């Protein structure tokens, strides 16, 4: 290749050097020049890392995991200073101090070094017991140094909540052990114990999103061989009380008395839906049904559209994604980001069985949709709860107001079978006696909701 062509090719590579190293190698092979010229262009184009070796240590944490022998292994980039074994370091977000026991790089296998300097990327081990002590985006510095943290760090907070219970209550100890082990490797996952009258002992868990929730449940079931029930996912709401306080709740069981509530705030997201143009009508209808606010519709190609909506997050965590795929025959995709809290007319809906509330079936719903959700729930419960010897009344209620009701009639024994004629007063006497017995049984009877019924309701 003539020298002029080589120089021209170099300039072309420098213009596209934003590609990965593999792509650059492919480009070099395609253009007929050696990898040496490509590497020289990379050195000229990409500036060297900035940082001062003599300055106090500042390192950025960008990943971590738990190792059974070393404790938590932290991947970091040294921005200023240096880090070496025996050095005492501090995590600025927690203030905890540890002593470094091992320093190294992956090249590609783990290789131990004596020191990491400013501009280098590597790993450290410091006898850290919990992954949540090494938070992603945190700044590591010397134990006694006073430096400014690196910008951009945010605390990881769960946004989707659900209860996880064992199908067999005898498996609760195994579930507890499995969650504790999983918690060691997943700092974005949180849990606390929860007791349900319908499901027994379990855990209220917090997740980063619906995908994170599905992954955690699958890992618990596959890795630890557990059979689990998860309650319907919910989000965190903010409630301003009349006394000026503001509380956060994610469990309907913690909903305060309606007389104390001044205002309820729910989380909103900005959703971007990418879809072929022929599905626009169906997806707009879906977003409107979910109380969405349309912000923008734009064509990125003649056949491809981006629909932008602001949606309540509580509407998205239930069945929005499934319907999105169904309405678009699998072609649409969803991307969203949290944009804050907004006032909304939300209420707590209780499900009552013979006037006794079932805590595991309580929901936080928008007032406009409460009647439809309540009607669907009580209708489904009527189908799946077995008949008793006494009447069973299923109600959906907001406070003291019943908004939907179904009745399961009692099983009846034919007490008139032994009456072959005779006076009608004899038949009336037997029927009244049966009626009194059922009334007495209803006052002391207890309805147990079977697991099958609860699973059917969760699918609804």
C-alpha angles and dihedrals in degrees: 000000000000117000092244091056091049091053090048091050091050090055091049091051091049089055093053098034089117086088121099121271091256091053091047090054090050090049091050092050091047093050093046101242131120128262089245091071090048092052091048089053090050091053091050096043103042114062118229118255115276122228143111119249093200094052123094114280119277118169131172119225111217103163142006140176139178119260117191092221104035100030115226113002112209124205111207146163116226107225099174134006125001139281127213140163114287093029117129111230134186132210106222097210094055101021091225118149125215137172116238112239101174137021127186152127136243109244083174095295120048107277122187118229135185095231143358116219133202111293095027128114121213146118137273137195120205107166092269110169102197131044091219089066088066101054120189110256094019123136123238119205140160115293095246100032124110109212137147114262118244112263126256103045117144130175114249108240126181115243103181122056132191139161118245117201133170115248087223109048090211088070094064094103089052091049091050092051092046093051092048091053093046090048090061091064101035115060092178092062120086132180144178133182118270133183123208126188089217101040105025122218121001144124136276104221133194123213139183092237146324094289091051089050093052092047093051093048092047091050092050092050098042104035097039099030095235129155107219142182119208121197122227110290118252137182135229117272129195118221124194112207127210090247090063098257123127121211134183122220134176099171120073088216089070095053108131126232109288090232090064096051120102099172139350121216124196130192119258130200134200105233124197114196118195112201145149110266096247091069097051095103096052093046093048088053090050093051092048090051088054092056092256126167113221114228107165146352117196136169114229090180131004089266102030126077136188115210115195119200137165107226137179106254091223089065092051098052095058111057106321097113094047091051091045090058092042095051092047097040089242097305100105122086131196133218123175143172132196114255104177144269127310134185115264139171098249127162137182114246118203127200112218125198108196088340093307114118118232104215096198091060097049115120139193106223140163111266093238091057098038095093094051094045091046093049092050093048097050091044091054093046090052089058098048105036109088119238117263134204087259135046116280118205118197117196138178111209140179105208105313095337116099111214101175134020138184131179129213107203117226126253110257132208116214099244091171094064092097094051109095100178123305130120117342090226088072090058092046090051092053092047093049090049090053091047092053091048092053091048090053091046091050091056093055101027122109125208115216115201108220121227090247090059093050092049091050091053092049090053088053 
